[in-house]
Amino acid sequence: MGEVQDQLSGWSCVADTSYSKVNGMKYVMGIGTALLLATAAQAQPTTQQGTASYFNGGVNGHTKTANNEDVQPNSNTAASRTLPLGSTAKVTNKQTGKSTDVRITDRGPTRKDRVIDLSKKSADDVGMEKTGVAPVVVQPEKKR
């Protein structure tokens, strides 16, 4: 058992820690590593560029999203592999210049060459309802 203290916040706790030797140096593993990983996971996502497609909700029995909401094709929602569920992002069609704000409610797209799947309404808002796909910029909105 060892005491771990966070130098920034001043809190400390007694916890199981394991030690590792690298080049004769002793390193503490455990709580510190977990804190570092948790901090990295909360880092603000960055802007993405790539191809968007739109999701025709309710097809093939898929009627629930990853956050357990009903699929809502007439709402400004989207699916992203990397953006946190419940977060919002501005999606801009690079061909039309049109943009819309979406809320991330699902995981996807399943195709690796796509960066985001938009609801039917969001696809209409950015002008890609006829083509089905479009080059986009996805800008995550900052938490308030």
KOLVOVO-666376 format. One record per residue: residue number from 0; x, y, z of N, C-alpha, C, O in turn. Coordinates in pm, 1 decimal, always signed. Layout:
R   i     n_c1     n_c2     n_c3    ca_c1    ca_c2    ca_c3     c_c1     c_c2     c_c3     o_c1     o_c2     o_c3
R NUM        X        Y        Z        X        Y        Z        X        Y        Z        X        Y        Z
...
END
This chain:
R   i     n_c1     n_c2     n_c3    ca_c1    ca_c2    ca_c3     c_c1     c_c2     c_c3     o_c1     o_c2     o_c3
R   0    +85.0   -117.8     +0.0     +0.0     +0.0     +0.0    +88.8   +123.1     +0.0   +194.9   +124.9    +62.4
R   1    +44.0   +225.9    -70.9   +119.0   +350.2    -72.6    +24.7   +466.6    -79.8    -89.8   +452.0   -122.7
R   2    +71.4   +582.5    -38.3    -13.2   +701.7    -44.4    +13.7   +772.1   -175.6   +128.6   +792.0   -214.9
R   3    -94.6   +809.5   -243.2    -85.8   +880.9   -369.1   -143.6  +1018.8   -346.3   -254.1  +1031.4   -293.5
R   4    -70.5  +1123.5   -385.6   -118.9  +1259.8   -366.6   -114.4  +1333.2   -498.7    -14.3  +1328.9   -570.2
R   5   -223.7  +1400.6   -530.6   -232.9  +1482.9   -650.0   -178.1  +1621.2   -615.1   -231.4  +1688.8   -527.1
R   6    -73.1  +1662.7   -683.0     -7.6  +1789.1   -651.9    -93.9  +1910.2   -686.2    -80.2  +2015.0   -623.0
R   7   -182.9  +1898.0   -785.4   -264.3  +2012.4   -826.0   -382.7  +2035.3   -733.5   -408.1  +2148.2   -691.6
R   8   -455.3  +1928.2   -701.4   -575.4  +1946.4   -620.6   -550.2  +1928.6   -471.7   -629.9  +1973.1   -389.1
R   9   -438.6  +1862.9   -436.9   -404.7  +1844.5   -297.5   -469.0  +1723.7   -232.6   -441.9  +1696.8   -115.5
R  10   -554.2  +1648.7   -304.5   -617.8  +1533.5   -242.3   -518.0  +1418.7   -237.2   -424.3  +1413.0   -316.8
R  11   -538.4  +1329.6   -145.2   -452.6  +1211.4   -137.6   -537.5  +1092.5    -94.8   -645.4  +1108.4    -37.6
R  12   -487.2   +974.4   -123.4   -555.4   +853.8    -81.1   -453.2   +742.8    -65.4   -343.3   +748.8   -120.6
R  13   -490.8   +642.4    +10.0   -406.1   +525.0    +23.8   -462.5   +421.0    -70.6   -582.0   +391.8    -67.3
R  14   -377.2   +364.9   -154.9   -425.8   +272.2   -255.8   -321.7   +166.1   -284.0   -203.0   +183.2   -256.1
R  15   -369.3    +55.9   -340.0   -275.8    -45.3   -386.8   -201.5    +11.2   -506.2   -262.9    +66.7   -597.3
R  16    -74.1     -2.0   -506.6     +6.2    +41.5   -620.0   +100.5    -71.9   -654.4   +136.5   -152.4   -568.5
R  17   +139.6    -77.7   -778.2   +239.4   -175.8   -816.4   +361.6    -99.2   -865.8   +351.0    +14.4   -912.0
R  18   +474.0   -161.5   -855.5   +597.5    -95.5   -893.3   +658.7   -166.2  -1012.3   +644.9   -287.5  -1027.9
R  19   +725.2    -90.7  -1094.5   +790.7   -145.1  -1211.3   +929.6    -83.5  -1218.6   +946.9    +35.2  -1190.9
R  20  +1028.2   -163.6  -1255.9  +1163.2   -110.0  -1270.8  +1195.2   -101.5  -1419.3  +1181.4   -199.0  -1493.2
R  21  +1237.8    +16.1  -1461.1  +1281.4    +37.9  -1597.8  +1417.4   +104.3  -1588.9  +1429.7   +212.4  -1531.4
R  22  +1519.2    +41.6  -1644.5  +1656.5    +93.2  -1639.1  +1698.1   +125.9  -1495.7  +1764.2   +226.8  -1471.0
R  23  +1658.9    +40.1  -1401.7  +1699.0    +59.1  -1263.2  +1617.7   +161.3  -1186.4  +1640.6   +180.5  -1067.0
R  24  +1521.0   +229.0  -1253.1  +1438.1   +329.7  -1186.8  +1306.3   +264.2  -1145.1  +1250.1   +182.7  -1218.2
R  25  +1259.4   +300.5  -1029.0  +1134.8   +245.1   -976.8  +1020.7   +341.0  -1011.0  +1030.0   +460.1   -981.3
R  26   +914.0   +291.6  -1072.6   +799.3   +372.6  -1110.6   +675.4   +321.4  -1039.4   +657.0   +200.3  -1026.7
R  27   +590.7   +411.0   -993.0   +464.8   +373.0   -930.7   +358.8   +367.0  -1039.7   +341.4   +461.6  -1116.6
R  28   +289.3   +256.3  -1045.2   +179.2   +239.4  -1140.0    +50.5   +229.5  -1060.1    +54.4   +187.9   -944.3
R  29    -57.5   +264.3  -1114.3   -185.8   +249.9  -1046.5   -269.7   +374.0  -1059.6   -309.7   +410.5  -1170.1
R  30   -297.6   +440.6   -947.3   -387.1   +555.8   -944.9   -338.6   +666.1  -1038.6   -418.5   +724.6  -1111.7
R  31   -210.6   +694.3  -1037.2   -156.5   +800.0  -1123.7   -182.1   +771.9  -1270.4   -220.1   +861.7  -1345.5
R  32   -161.7   +648.5  -1311.2   -187.2   +610.0  -1449.8   -335.1   +625.2  -1482.9   -370.9   +673.4  -1590.4
R  33   -420.8   +583.8  -1389.9   -565.1   +596.7  -1411.3   -605.3   +743.1  -1424.4   -687.6   +777.3  -1509.3
R  34   -548.0   +830.1  -1340.7   -579.1   +973.6  -1348.7   -535.0  +1031.8  -1481.6   -606.8  +1111.6  -1541.7
R  35   -417.3   +992.2  -1527.7   -367.1  +1041.5  -1655.6   -458.0   +998.0  -1770.2   -490.3  +1078.0  -1858.0
R  36   -498.8   +871.8  -1769.2   -586.9   +822.2  -1874.6   -723.8   +889.4  -1870.0   -781.6   +919.2  -1974.5
R  37   -776.0   +913.5  -1750.1   -906.0   +978.5  -1737.0   -899.7  +1121.4  -1788.5   -993.8  +1168.7  -1852.2
R  38   -790.3  +1190.1  -1761.7   -773.6  +1327.0  -1810.3   -766.2  +1328.7  -1962.3   -826.7  +1414.7  -2026.4
R  39   -693.3  +1235.4  -2020.0   -681.4  +1227.9  -2165.8   -815.9  +1198.2  -2229.8   -846.0  +1249.9  -2337.3
R  40   -897.2  +1115.6  -2165.1  -1028.4  +1080.2  -2219.7  -1122.3  +1199.6  -2221.1  -1216.0  +1202.8  -2300.9
R  41  -1099.4  +1298.4  -2134.3  -1185.9  +1415.3  -2128.6  -1138.5  +1526.7  -2221.7  -1201.3  +1632.4  -2228.4
R  42  -1029.3  +1504.2  -2292.9   -977.5  +1605.5  -2383.8  -1082.3  +1637.9  -2490.0  -1156.6  +1550.2  -2534.0
R  43  -1087.3  +1762.0  -2529.8  -1185.5  +1806.4  -2627.9  -1155.2  +1745.1  -2765.0  -1042.0  +1755.1  -2812.3
R  44  -1253.7  +1681.9  -2829.6  -1232.4  +1626.0  -2962.9  -1194.6  +1736.1  -3062.9  -1227.7  +1853.1  -3044.1
R  45  -1126.1  +1696.4  -3167.3  -1079.9  +1792.4  -3266.6  -1168.0  +1789.0  -3391.4  -1246.5  +1696.4  -3412.0
R  46  -1152.6  +1892.1  -3473.4  -1227.0  +1902.2  -3598.6  -1189.3  +1787.1  -3691.3  -1072.3  +1750.1  -3701.9
R  47  -1289.8  +1731.2  -3758.0  -1268.5  +1622.3  -3853.2  -1313.7  +1666.2  -3991.6  -1405.5  +1747.0  -4005.3
R  48  -1248.9  +1612.6  -4093.2  -1292.1  +1634.5  -4231.2  -1303.1  +1498.6  -4298.3  -1222.8  +1408.9  -4272.6
R  49  -1401.7  +1484.3  -4383.3  -1419.8  +1358.3  -4454.2  -1556.6  +1353.8  -4518.5  -1617.2  +1457.4  -4545.9
R  50  -1604.4  +1234.1  -4542.2  -1732.4  +1214.3  -4610.3  -1842.0  +1184.3  -4509.1  -1825.4  +1102.6  -4418.5
R  51  -1954.0  +1252.5  -4527.3  -2073.4  +1225.6  -4446.8  -2172.3  +1148.1  -4532.1  -2175.9  +1162.0  -4654.3
R  52  -2251.9  +1067.1  -4465.8  -2363.8  +1000.0  -4531.1  -2485.1  +1026.4  -4444.0  -2472.7  +1082.8  -4335.3
R  53  -2602.1   +986.0  -4490.9  -2715.4  +1002.9  -4401.2  -2783.0   +870.9  -4375.5  -2786.5   +781.6  -4460.1
R  54  -2836.8   +861.7  -4255.4  -2892.0   +739.5  -4202.2  -3042.5   +741.6  -4219.5  -3110.4   +830.9  -4168.7
R  55  -3094.5   +643.9  -4290.8  -3237.9   +632.6  -4311.3  -3294.3   +553.1  -4194.6  -3307.5   +431.0  -4203.1
R  56  -3327.6   +621.3  -4086.1  -3365.9   +559.4  -3958.8  -3475.4   +456.5  -3967.9  -3568.4   +469.1  -4047.5
R  57  -3463.4   +354.3  -3885.4  -3565.4   +252.4  -3875.3  -3552.7   +139.7  -3975.2  -3634.1    +47.4  -3974.5
R  58  -3451.2   +145.1  -4062.2  -3433.3    +41.1  -4162.3  -3370.6    -82.3  -4096.6  -3288.8    -69.0  -4005.6
R  59  -3407.7   -199.2  -4141.0  -3355.1   -326.8  -4091.6  -3374.0   -344.1  -3941.3  -3290.4   -405.8  -3875.3
R  60  -3482.1   -290.6  -3886.8  -3513.5   -309.8  -3746.6  -3433.8   -223.7  -3650.4  -3451.6   -235.4  -3529.1
R  61  -3346.6   -137.6  -3700.7  -3266.4    -50.3  -3613.1  -3352.1    +70.0  -3574.5  -3360.2   +167.9  -3648.6
R  62  -3415.6    +61.7  -3458.2  -3505.1   +169.3  -3416.2  -3457.9   +239.6  -3289.7  -3520.9   +336.2  -3246.5
R  63  -3349.0   +193.8  -3229.5  -3292.5   +256.4  -3110.3  -3149.1   +299.8  -3139.3  -3077.1   +234.6  -3215.0
R  64  -3109.2   +410.5  -3077.9  -2972.6   +458.7  -3092.4  -2885.9   +402.0  -2980.8  -2935.8   +334.4  -2890.8
R  65  -2756.9   +429.6  -2986.9  -2662.8   +379.4  -2885.8  -2693.6   +434.1  -2746.5  -2661.3   +369.9  -2646.6
R  66  -2755.7   +551.9  -2739.1  -2790.8   +605.6  -2607.1  -2936.1   +572.2  -2570.5  -2995.7   +636.0  -2483.7
R  67  -2991.9   +471.0  -2638.2  -3123.5   +413.5  -2609.6  -3241.3   +505.8  -2640.3  -3349.2   +489.2  -2583.5
R  68  -3221.6   +601.9  -2728.8  -3332.7   +685.5  -2776.4  -3390.3   +621.6  -2902.1  -3323.5   +543.5  -2969.8
R  69  -3514.9   +655.7  -2932.1  -3571.4   +614.1  -3059.3  -3500.4   +688.2  -3171.9  -3463.5   +804.7  -3157.0
R  70  -3481.4   +619.7  -3285.3  -3424.4   +685.3  -3402.6  -3520.7   +795.4  -3445.6  -3640.8   +771.5  -3458.4
R  71  -3468.3   +916.3  -3467.9  -3551.1  +1031.8  -3502.0  -3501.9  +1095.8  -3631.8  -3421.2  +1188.7  -3628.0
R  72  -3550.0  +1047.0  -3746.9  -3502.5  +1099.8  -3874.9  -3537.2  +1246.9  -3896.5  -3473.2  +1313.4  -3977.8
R  73  -3638.1  +1299.4  -3824.7  -3678.4  +1439.2  -3842.0  -3618.1  +1532.0  -3736.8  -3667.6  +1642.8  -3716.1
R  74  -3510.7  +1486.8  -3669.9  -3438.8  +1568.8  -3572.4  -3295.1  +1587.9  -3620.3  -3246.5  +1513.6  -3705.5
R  75  -3229.0  +1687.1  -3564.9  -3089.3  +1711.8  -3600.9  -2998.9  +1624.9  -3513.7  -2942.5  +1670.7  -3414.3
R  76  -2986.9  +1498.3  -3553.8  -2904.0  +1402.9  -3481.1  -2804.8  +1340.1  -3576.6  -2817.5  +1351.1  -3698.5
R  77  -2704.5  +1273.1  -3518.4  -2601.4  +1210.6  -3600.6  -2537.4  +1095.6  -3525.1  -2553.9  +1081.1  -3404.0
R  78  -2463.4  +1013.7  -3600.3  -2385.7   +904.4  -3543.1  -2238.4   +931.6  -3569.6  -2199.6   +968.0  -3680.6
R  79  -2156.9   +913.4  -3466.1  -2013.1   +933.1  -3477.2  -1941.0   +822.9  -3402.7  -1986.4   +778.7  -3297.2
R  80  -1828.0   +777.8  -3457.4  -1747.6   +677.1  -3388.5  -1667.4   +738.1  -3274.4  -1634.5   +668.4  -3178.4
R  81  -1634.9   +868.2  -3283.2  -1539.8   +927.6  -3188.9  -1597.2  +1034.8  -3097.0  -1546.4  +1052.6  -2986.3
R  82  -1700.4  +1106.2  -3138.5  -1755.5  +1212.6  -3054.5  -1839.7  +1152.3  -2942.3  -1908.2  +1052.3  -2964.2
R  83  -1836.1  +1210.6  -2823.5  -1912.3  +1156.4  -2710.8  -2063.0  +1160.4  -2735.9  -2114.7  +1256.1  -2793.5
R  84  -2132.6  +1055.6  -2692.2  -2278.4  +1054.9  -2700.9  -2332.5  +1173.0  -2621.2  -2286.6  +1200.1  -2510.2
R  85  -2430.3  +1242.9  -2678.4  -2489.7  +1359.0  -2613.0  -2420.4  +1490.0  -2645.0  -2473.8  +1596.8  -2615.1
R  86  -2302.6  +1483.7  -2705.3  -2232.3  +1607.5  -2741.1  -2293.1  +1665.2  -2868.8  -2371.7  +1599.2  -2936.8
R  87  -2256.1  +1787.8  -2900.1  -2306.2  +1852.0  -3021.7  -2189.7  +1891.4  -3111.7  -2076.8  +1910.1  -3066.2
R  88  -2220.1  +1903.3  -3239.7  -2118.4  +1940.5  -3338.0  -2183.7  +2018.4  -3450.9  -2302.0  +2001.0  -3480.1
R  89  -2105.6  +2103.7  -3513.1  -2150.1  +2176.6  -3632.1  -2096.1  +2101.1  -3753.0  -1975.9  +2076.5  -3763.0
R  90  -2185.6  +2064.2  -3844.9  -2147.5  +1991.5  -3965.6  -2169.0  +2083.9  -4084.5  -2279.3  +2134.4  -4105.6
R  91  -2062.3  +2106.2  -4163.0  -2068.4  +2194.4  -4279.2  -2036.9  +2115.7  -4405.6  -1934.2  +2048.4  -4414.0
R  92  -2126.1  +2124.6  -4503.9  -2105.6  +2062.6  -4634.1  -2006.9  +2150.9  -4710.6  -2035.2  +2268.2  -4735.2
R  93  -1892.6  +2096.0  -4748.1  -1788.9  +2174.5  -4816.1  -1830.2  +2214.9  -4957.7  -1776.1  +2311.3  -5011.8
R  94  -1924.7  +2143.3  -5018.8  -1968.3  +2176.4  -5154.2  -2073.0  +2287.5  -5155.9  -2071.2  +2373.6  -5243.9
R  95  -2163.8  +2285.6  -5058.8  -2272.8  +2384.0  -5059.8  -2248.4  +2499.7  -4963.0  -2308.6  +2606.2  -4977.3
R  96  -2160.2  +2479.3  -4864.2  -2137.3  +2581.1  -4761.6  -2245.2  +2582.5  -4654.1  -2235.9  +2659.4  -4558.3
R  97  -2347.2  +2498.6  -4668.7  -2455.3  +2493.3  -4569.9  -2409.5  +2414.1  -4447.8  -2332.3  +2318.8  -4458.7
R  98  -2459.6  +2456.2  -4330.2  -2422.6  +2385.5  -4208.4  -2543.3  +2367.2  -4117.5  -2645.9  +2433.4  -4133.4
R  99  -2528.8  +2276.2  -4022.2  -2632.0  +2250.5  -3922.9  -2565.0  +2200.1  -3795.9  -2456.3  +2142.4  -3800.2
R 100  -2630.9  +2222.5  -3683.4  -2583.7  +2170.6  -3555.2  -2654.4  +2038.1  -3528.8  -2776.0  +2027.9  -3544.3
R 101  -2577.8  +1936.7  -3488.8  -2633.7  +1805.0  -3461.5  -2597.8  +1761.1  -3320.4  -2499.0  +1806.4  -3262.6
R 102  -2680.4  +1671.8  -3266.1  -2652.5  +1608.5  -3136.9  -2615.7  +1463.4  -3164.7  -2686.6  +1394.2  -3237.7
R 103  -2505.5  +1417.2  -3107.0  -2458.2  +1280.7  -3130.6  -2538.4  +1184.6  -3042.5  -2531.6  +1190.0  -2919.7
R 104  -2614.7  +1096.4  -3108.4  -2700.8  +1002.4  -3036.2  -2668.1   +856.2  -3065.8  -2724.4   +766.1  -3003.7
R 105  -2577.1   +832.7  -3160.7  -2552.8   +694.4  -3201.1  -2407.1   +675.7  -3241.4  -2332.6   +772.2  -3258.6
R 106  -2368.6   +549.5  -3256.0  -2234.8   +513.8  -3301.5  -2241.8   +474.8  -3447.9  -2337.5   +411.1  -3492.1
R 107  -2142.8   +512.3  -3520.1  -2136.2   +486.4  -3663.1  -2058.2   +599.6  -3725.6  -2006.0   +683.3  -3651.9
R 108  -2047.7   +607.0  -3850.3  -2097.9   +512.3  -3950.5  -2017.7   +382.7  -3949.9  -1904.4   +378.1  -3902.0
R 109  -2078.4   +278.9  -4003.5  -2009.8   +150.2  -4006.3  -1903.2   +146.6  -4115.5  -1805.8    +72.3  -4104.3
R 110  -1920.6   +225.2  -4219.8  -1819.8   +231.9  -4326.1  -1702.6   +316.2  -4278.0  -1721.5   +428.1  -4230.4
R 111  -1583.6   +263.4  -4290.1  -1462.9   +331.3  -4240.1  -1427.4   +456.3  -4320.5  -1352.2   +541.0  -4272.1
R 112  -1480.2   +469.2  -4442.6  -1447.5   +586.7  -4524.2  -1542.5   +703.9  -4499.2  -1539.5   +802.4  -4572.9
R 113  -1625.8   +694.1  -4397.1  -1718.6   +801.7  -4361.3  -1685.9   +850.5  -4220.8  -1646.0   +771.5  -4135.3
R 114  -1702.7   +981.4  -4196.4  -1672.4  +1035.4  -4063.4  -1796.2  +1055.9  -3977.4  -1786.3  +1060.8  -3854.8
R 115  -1913.8  +1068.1  -4040.7  -2036.5  +1092.6  -3964.7  -2156.1  +1047.4  -4046.4  -2156.2  +1058.2  -4169.0
R 116  -2257.1   +997.2  -3978.9  -2386.9   +963.6  -4039.1  -2487.6  +1064.7  -3986.9  -2504.7  +1078.1  -3865.8
R 117  -2553.7  +1135.0  -4075.6  -2652.0  +1236.2  -4036.6  -2793.5  +1181.2  -4044.8  -2820.9  +1089.1  -4121.8
R 118  -2882.9  +1237.8  -3965.2  -3024.8  +1205.3  -3979.4  -3073.8  +1263.6  -4112.3  -3005.8  +1346.3  -4173.1
R 119  -3190.5  +1220.6  -4156.1  -3247.1  +1271.5  -4282.3  -3262.4  +1423.0  -4276.7  -3229.0  +1491.5  -4373.4
R 120  -3312.2  +1476.7  -4165.8  -3329.9  +1621.8  -4152.9  -3196.2  +1695.4  -4162.4  -3185.5  +1796.3  -4232.1
R 121  -3095.6  +1645.2  -4093.1  -2964.2  +1709.6  -4096.7  -2904.3  +1704.7  -4237.2  -2842.1  +1800.8  -4282.5
R 122  -2923.7  +1591.6  -4305.7  -2875.5  +1579.5  -4444.1  -2945.2  +1681.0  -4533.5  -2881.5  +1743.1  -4618.6
R 123  -3075.5  +1698.2  -4514.6  -3150.2  +1799.5  -4590.9  -3097.6  +1939.6  -4560.5  -3082.5  +2021.4  -4651.2
R 124  -3069.6  +1967.4  -4432.9  -3022.4  +2100.2  -4391.1  -2890.7  +2138.6  -4459.2  -2870.2  +2255.5  -4491.7
R 125  -2801.2  +2041.5  -4481.1  -2671.4  +2073.6  -4542.3  -2670.3  +2051.6  -4692.8  -2567.5  +2071.3  -4757.6
R 126  -2784.1  +2010.9  -4749.1  -2796.1  +1999.8  -4895.0  -2737.7  +1873.1  -4954.4  -2683.5  +1876.6  -5064.8
R 127  -2747.3  +1761.1  -4883.9  -2696.5  +1636.1  -4940.4  -2804.0  +1528.6  -4954.2  -2773.2  +1409.9  -4964.8
R 128  -2932.7  +1572.1  -4954.0  -3040.9  +1475.1  -4961.3  -3044.8  +1401.2  -5094.6  -3086.5  +1285.5  -5099.3
R 129  -3002.7  +1464.9  -5201.6  -3007.5  +1399.8  -5333.2  -2886.0  +1310.8  -5357.7  -2899.0  +1201.9  -5413.7
R 130  -2767.9  +1356.7  -5316.1  -2645.8  +1280.5  -5340.9  -2625.2  +1168.3  -5239.3  -2564.4  +1066.2  -5271.3
R 131  -2675.3  +1186.6  -5117.3  -2660.5  +1084.5  -5014.0  -2528.5  +1089.3  -4939.3  -2519.0  +1040.9  -4826.5
R 132  -2428.1  +1146.6  -5000.6  -2297.5  +1164.5  -4936.4  -2244.5  +1301.5  -4974.4  -2283.6  +1358.5  -5076.3
R 133  -2154.0  +1354.5  -4890.8  -2093.6  +1484.0  -4919.9  -1966.5  +1502.4  -4837.9  -1954.2  +1447.4  -4728.5
R 134  -1871.9  +1580.1  -4891.0  -1753.7  +1613.1  -4811.2  -1793.2  +1716.0  -4705.6  -1857.8  +1816.0  -4736.8
R 135  -1754.2  +1691.3  -4580.6  -1795.1  +1778.4  -4471.2  -1679.2  +1811.4  -4377.5  -1574.6  +1746.5  -4377.6
R 136  -1703.1  +1915.6  -4297.7  -1618.2  +1949.0  -4183.7  -1706.0  +1932.0  -4060.9  -1816.4  +1986.3  -4055.4
R 137  -1657.9  +1856.8  -3962.1  -1732.0  +1833.3  -3837.4  -1655.0  +1902.7  -3725.6  -1542.9  +1864.3  -3692.5
R 138  -1717.4  +2006.0  -3667.7  -1654.5  +2083.2  -3560.9  -1728.2  +2058.3  -3430.0  -1840.6  +2105.3  -3412.2
R 139  -1665.7  +1984.4  -3337.9  -1729.5  +1962.2  -3208.2  -1749.2  +2096.7  -3136.7  -1662.6  +2184.1  -3142.4
R 140  -1862.3  +2111.9  -3070.4  -1886.7  +2235.6  -2997.4  -1831.8  +2220.9  -2857.4  -1841.2  +2114.2  -2796.8
R 141  -1774.7  +2327.9  -2806.5  -1711.5  +2327.8  -2674.1  -1818.1  +2310.7  -2567.2  -1930.3  +2359.4  -2580.8
R 142  -1780.8  +2239.9  -2459.7  -1871.4  +2226.6  -2345.7  -1880.9  +2360.9  -2275.9  -1782.6  +2434.3  -2266.0
R 143  -1999.1  +2392.1  -2228.1  -2020.4  +2521.5  -2160.1  -2002.2  +2507.3  -2013.4  -2016.0  +2605.0  -1939.8
END
